[in-house]
Amino acid sequence: MKDEAVDLAYATGWAAVRRMPAPLARATFRGIADQTWLRHGPSVQQLEANLRRVLPNASAVELRRLSLSGMRSYLRYWCEVFRLPDLSHEQIVRSVRCDGEDKIADGLRRGNGVVISLPHMANWDHGGAWVTLAHAPLTTVAERLKPESLYERFLEYRRDLGMEVLPLTGGPPPFRTLLERARQGRLICLVGDRDLTESGIGVDFFGERTQMPPGPAAIAVATGADLLPATLWYDGPTLRIRIHDAVPIPESGSRPEKVALMTQTCADVFASGIAQHPQDWHMLQPLWLRDQRGRP
């Protein structure tokens, strides 16, 4: 019954947001962001702890202002995700400006496969819809939500666009399918700044140790696919995306050593983008090892 209630509440809320005029929907989610920020609960406190690593010299007042902008950006993401199915394909493409998208086209043209790895910045769902429409359908991995009907609601629109979404858990391990897609010369997009499996690669990130998923680099090492880090941010009504230079595959070293080095390179690119647009990094969970209970 609990799962059914959650799904009903979610479906009702989603339908209501989609019926709202766009200005009202934006104002509603901004109000939710402001109220959440004012309550200063655990999620906001964790966001501020994470942002403290990004801007260690920020004053308490500056950090609070930044976390307010961060919560507004985060709720903007949810508002846009709810309303994304109502946008035309032209609107989705027109509202994105991408620097370096030639790197995607070049990689796909060579037929070696392309792996885009990105952090939780701005609206990665909109970015996925854009790249599918502008370049090629993508394959990605999604955390399985509960209840199952809620998870399916999230997937339905992405599948309608032509995306292939593999469950992180509750099905065949996705890595083998990702390798197959890369060898077929396909496009893969993976969120790469938070390890959900506790088997990630140790990296230095803003001067502290954390773990990030090895998948993007491991696919590139195994198949020769281009590994393209990406960062995203909001610029007024526009979603900005920067496709960075491909991470080179080291010529020497064992496969684990190559994966570790390439994952660290992605972490460094993420850090640079997050430092430039910290308000659009939606990390409300413990990320660094010393913030995670039971971790060294």
KADA-V543179 format. One line per field, one symbol per residue. ss: DSSP state (H for helix, E for strand, - for the rest). phi: phi as a letter, one per 40 degrees, with the letter a starting at -180 (. if undefined). psi: psi as a letter, one per 30 degrees, with the letter a starting at -180 (. if undefined). Layout:
ss = ???
phi = ???
psi = ???
//
This chain:
ss = -HHHHHHHHHHHHHHHHHH--HHHHHHHHHHHHHHHHHH--HHHHHHHHHHHHH-----HHHHHHHHHHHHHHHHHHHHHHHHHHH--HHHHHH-EEEE--HHHHHHHHH---EEEEE--E--HHHHHHHHHHH---EEEEE-----HHHHHHHHHHHHHH--EEEE------HHHHHHHHHH---EEEEE---------EEEEE--EEEEE--HHHHHHHHH--EEEEEEEEEE--EEEEEEEEE--------HHHHHHHHHHHHHHHHHHHHHH-HHHE------EHHH-----
phi = .cccccccccccccccccccddcccccccccccccccccfcdccccdcccccccbcccccccccccccccccccccdcdccccdccccdccccccbbbcgccccccccccgcgbbcbaccbfbcccccccccccbadbbabbcccbcdccdccccdccccchcbbcccbgaddcccccccccccgcbbbbcbbacbbgbcccbcbfgbcabbccddccccccbgccbbcbbbacbgccccbbccdccccdcbhcddccccccccccdccdccccccbccbccbbbdbcdcccdgbc
psi = eeeeeeeeeeeeeeeeeffkkeeeeeeeeeeeeeeeeefhaeeeeeeeeefeeeifgkleeeeeeeeeeeeeeefeeeeeeefeffkleeeeefgkkkkgffeeeeeeefgflkjkkllikbifeeeeeeeeefdlklklkkkklkleeeeeeefeeeeefgkjjkkelgakkfeeeeeeeefgglkkkkkgfkkffghakklkjhglkaklkfeeeeeeeffglkjjkklllkibfkkkkjjlkkkkkkfllleeeeeeeeeeeeeeeeeeeeefiffgjijglkekeffkkgk.
//
